Amino acid sequence: MNYKEANSKSNTFLIIAMILFVGSLLIQQWILQMICLVGGLVLIVVAIVLRVKYSKCPHCKKKLPLGFRSEPDKCPHCKELIIKSENR
């Protein structure tokens, strides 16, 4: 998995986690609220792990900047194009 796929999956997990958190506010049964809250927390942890583990340059293997902004086209360390290397 490359860093763009990891960021996409991470964003998806974060959106699902937010939906679960909102759902836990709307549900009246406490057991279902706990399930939604724990599920949301697990998804947030998985999203963070994905971002940290796979945010590396394919050329120099150094960490790329983390965050929710758009993915860089060039590595800030080695200045190589990241997009071309991942489309091979």
ZAVO-67968 format. One record per residue: residue in three letters; x negated, y negated, z negated of N, C-alpha, C in turn. Coordinates in pm, whole numbers, plus 50000, padded with zeros to 5 digits. Each point is the difference from the previous one (the first is absolute). Layout:
! ZAVO-67968
ALAXYZXYZXYZ...
END
This chain:
! ZAVO-67968
MET499155011650000500854988450000499094987750000ASN500294990650088499224987650002500674989549912TYR499354988749987500494990149905501314993650044LYS500244999150130501274994250046501175009249967GLU499835012950019501055009549963500234999849849ALA498914999349923500124999749855500734987449954ASN499704988550062500694987649963501485000750036SER500315006050114501395001250041500785009049903LYS499415011449965500665009049905500114993549862SER498964992849962500004993149871501134989749995ASN500174992450106501094990250005501365006849992THR500145011250068501255007449996500305004849858PHE498985005449933500195004749862500394988549908LEU499394988350020500324988549916501444995250022ILE500475000450123501384996150029500985009849936ILE499705012950011500865010149938500014998349848ALA498834996949943499924997849855500884988349958MET499984989250078500854988549967501485003750009ILE500365008050099501395004550012500395008449879LEU499085008749955500295008049880500154991249876PHE499174989749987500124991049885501344992650001VAL500414995250115501294993250010501135009949973GLY499855012150053501005010349976500145003449853SER498874999649928500085003149857500784989449923LEU500034987850053500794989549935501495001750025LEU500345006150110501405001550038500655012749947ILE499185009749961500525012949952500334998949851GLN501125006149961500454999249862499445011149912GLN499715011650056499525011349920498514998449971TRP499625000949875498624997249961499025010250056ILE500425012550016499085010250051499644997150146LEU500984995550078499734996550139499174987250009GLN500204990949905499164988049995498555003749977MET499765009249907498635004349970499375007050120ILE500785008150069499485006950119499594989850106CYS500834989850021499674989650098498764992249958LEU499914996549872498844992349952498715008150010VAL500055012649958498805008450007499625002650146GLY500985002450084499725001950143499374987850062GLY500504988249964499434987650051498584997949953LEU499735002949874498644998649948499035009750067VAL500455012250023499155009850068499684995450143LEU500994994750069499774995250137499044988150002ILE500074991349901499074988749994498575005049977VAL499835009849913498675005649976499465006650126VAL500845007650071499585006550124499624989550105ALA500764989250009499704989450096498664993549971ILE499724997649873498724993849962498845009550030VAL500185012849968498945009850028499725000950150LEU501055000050081499815000450146499204988050049ARG500364988249953499304987950043498535000149958VAL499745004249878498614999849951499175010850070LYS500575011850018499245011250056499684998150148TYR500944994750078499824999850145499664986350057SER499734990149920499684986850054498494998550020LYS499465007850094498574999850030499804997550149CYS498934993250033499634997750139499565013450061PRO500465003350120499595012650062498525000050042HIS499384988350007498604999250042499045000449882CYS500134990449910499044998849889500505006649871LYS501265004349997500625006749885500094991349875LYS499864987050015500184991049885501484996649986LYS500374996149879501404996949971500474987750077LEU501195001050057500644988550063500804992649893PRO500284987150022500744992549899501415005849981LEU500405001149874501335005049968500984988549992GLY501275003150018501034989949989501135002950096PHE500944991050007501175002050084499984991350124ARG498874993750026499884992250124499755009750116SER499954994650120499805008850116498605006049997GLU499885011750058498735007050002498994992450086PRO498754999749959498994992850078499685007550129ASP499674992450105499585006050127498525003549998LYS499234992649922498575002349988499665002649853CYS499015008449980499515002649866499264987749950PRO500294995349879499294988349948498545002849966HIS499625012849993498635003549964499125002050123CYS500435008650093499165003150116500454992850127LYS501154993249997500544992250111500385008550122GLU500115013049985500435008850109501514999350014LEU500495002050122501445000450023500565012949941ILE501014998749918500595011749936501045006350091ILE500754991950073501095005150084499485009250108LYS498934996150070499475008350108499515013549949SER499385000249885499455012549949501095009749959GLU501184995149961501065008849955500915004450114ASN499864994350118500835003950114499315010450088ARG498855004649960499285010050081500735013050006
END
